[in-house]
Amino acid sequence: MQQVKIFKSIESELWSMENEINTWIKESGAKVISVTGNIAPQSGGASAMGGTFSASDVLVIVTYEK
C-alpha cells in the first residue's frame, strides 16, 4: 500500500532537509516511488534585518511503500 511522508523546511536550510529525508529513507527502509516538492516564495515587507525577505517555505512529499 502506498503512503506519503511530508517534509517541511525553509530554503536556507535545504541541506538539513536533504539530510533528514535521506536519513529517514535509510532508517525506514522505505521503497521510494516518487518525490515531489514545492517552494512558496515569501512576499510582503522586508525584514528588520537589513531589508531582505524571509526564507521561503519548502515542502517535499515522498510517496513510498513499506
MARDOMI-821308 format. One record per residue: residue in three letters; z, y, x of N, C-alpha, C in turn. Coordinates in pm, whole numbers, padded with zeros to 5 digits, always signed. Layout:
BEGIN
ALAZYXZYXZYX...
***
This chain:
BEGIN
MET+00000-00117+00084+00000+00000+00000+00000+00124+00089GLN-00087+00219+00058-00095+00342+00136+00019+00436+00100GLN+00070+00505+00202+00176+00602+00184+00140+00727+00262VAL+00215+00835+00238+00192+00958+00313+00321+01003+00381LYS+00303+01071+00492+00413+01134+00565+00367+01276+00592ILE+00452+01373+00559+00417+01514+00574+00501+01575+00686PHE+00434+01646+00774+00499+01718+00883+00470+01866+00865LYS+00572+01951+00886+00555+02095+00872+00614+02164+00994SER+00543+02264+01042+00589+02339+01158+00526+02477+01155ILE+00535+02547+01267+00466+02674+01281+00375+02666+01402GLU+00272+02751+01402+00168+02738+01504+00218+02756+01647SER+00325+02830+01665+00376+02849+01801+00451+02727+01852GLU+00473+02627+01766+00544+02505+01806+00459+02380+01784LEU+00327+02394+01797+00238+02280+01774+00265+02165+01870TRP+00297+02196+01996+00325+02090+02094+00442+02004+02049SER+00543+02068+01989+00660+01994+01941+00624+01907+01820MET+00541+01963+01731+00498+01889+01613+00414+01767+01655GLU+00327+01788+01751+00244+01679+01801+00332+01567+01856ASN+00432+01603+01932+00526+01506+01988+00600+01433+01876GLU+00644+01507+01774+00714+01446+01661+00627+01344+01588ILE+00500+01380+01565+00408+01288+01496+00383+01164+01580ASN+00354+01183+01709+00326+01069+01796+00446+00976+01810THR+00566+01034+01819+00688+00954+01827+00707+00875+01698TRP+00686+00939+01584+00701+00871+01455+00603+00754+01445ILE+00478+00776+01483+00378+00668+01476+00421+00551+01564LYS+00463+00581+01684+00503+00477+01780+00625+00399+01729GLU+00728+00471+01683+00852+00406+01642+00841+00335+01507SER+00759+00386+01418+00748+00324+01285+00650+00207+01284GLY+00558+00205+01380+00456+00102+01381+00354+00121+01270ALA+00345+00242+01217+00253+00270+01107+00109+00254+01151LYS+00027+00203+01060-00117+00195+01082-00176+00320+01017VAL-00216+00415+01100-00265+00544+01050-00405+00527+00993ILE-00423+00574+00871-00553+00569+00803-00626+00701+00817SER-00554+00811+00799-00616+00942+00816-00510+01047+00846VAL-00556+01155+00907-00470+01268+00938-00546+01393+00894THR-00482+01474+00812-00541+01600+00768-00439+01710+00791GLY-00488+01831+00803-00398+01941+00827-00447+02071+00771ASN-00356+02166+00766-00389+02298+00715-00301+02400+00786ILE-00358+02515+00812-00280+02626+00866-00286+02739+00765ALA-00171+02794+00733-00162+02901+00635-00131+03030+00709PRO-00232+03112+00736-00210+03236+00810-00111+03327+00737GLN-00025+03389+00814+00070+03484+00757+00000+03618+00739SER+00034+03685+00634-00022+03818+00610+00093+03912+00578GLY+00062+04034+00570+00165+04132+00538+00196+04218+00658GLY+00315+04274+00657+00355+04369+00759+00382+04307+00893ALA+00393+04392+00990+00424+04349+01126+00573+04322+01138SER+00607+04240+01233+00748+04210+01256+00815+04325+01331ALA+00945+04320+01338+01020+04423+01409+01007+04407+01560MET+00950+04297+01605+00940+04267+01749+00803+04310+01803GLY+00776+04436+01806+00656+04485+01874+00529+04481+01794GLY+00536+04467+01663+00418+04479+01580+00329+04357+01573THR+00379+04240+01604+00297+04119+01593+00330+04046+01464PHE+00234+03967+01417+00256+03889+01296+00342+03768+01327SER+00415+03720+01228+00493+03598+01248+00399+03479+01256ALA+00448+03369+01310+00367+03249+01329+00324+03190+01194SER+00204+03136+01190+00152+03074+01069+00214+02936+01048ASP+00227+02897+00922+00276+02764+00887+00165+02662+00908VAL+00202+02546+00959+00109+02436+00982+00162+02313+00908LEU+00073+02248+00833+00108+02129+00758+00014+02017+00799VAL+00070+01901+00833-00010+01784+00868+00032+01670+00777ILE-00068+01605+00717-00043+01491+00628-00104+01367+00690VAL-00020+01267+00712-00065+01140+00769-00064+01036+00657THR-00179+00976+00632-00188+00865+00537-00181+00737+00621TYR-00094+00645+00580-00070+00527+00662-00034+00405+00577GLU-00033+00292+00642+00016+00168+00583+00125+00114+00675LYS+00226+00053+00616+00333-00007+00697+00289-00138+00754
***
